[in-house]
Amino acid sequence: MSKPPQLAAVVPPYQLLIETDEPRPFQGPFAGIETTHELLRDVITTPAGITEEREAVPAVRMQNNAGRMYGGS
């Protein structure tokens, strides 16, 4: 199974979604951290580091992706 950073490097940016409400505990760098919305910034920072973009770019892109996936803005 791919590690999340490796997966983020191969998923097309227009399809990438994130979540922080996973019922199972995180492993790796987020191990021991409660999975709440407060983790969003850290979760967005990971793909931003991989794509070498400013954090705001993948954040807006993922918001747009979620809007297309689930409807809404």
HUSULSUL-V351329 format. One line per field, one symbol per residue. ss: DSSP state (@ for helix, = for strand, . for the rest). phi: phi as a letter, one per 20 degrees, with the letter a starting at -180 (. if undefined). burial: + if it has 9 or more other ideal C-beta (glycine too) atoms within 8 Angstrom, else -. Layout:
BEGIN
ss: ???
phi: ???
burial: ???
END
This chain:
BEGIN
ss: ...@@@@@@@..@@@............@@@......@@@@@@@@@@@@@@@...@@@@@@@@@@@@@@@@...
phi: .ffgfffffdfggfdfccbcdgfeffdmfdgnefecffeggfffffffffeldfgffffffffffffffdnoe
burial: ------++-------+-+-+-----+---+----+---++--++++++-++---+-+++-++--+++------
END
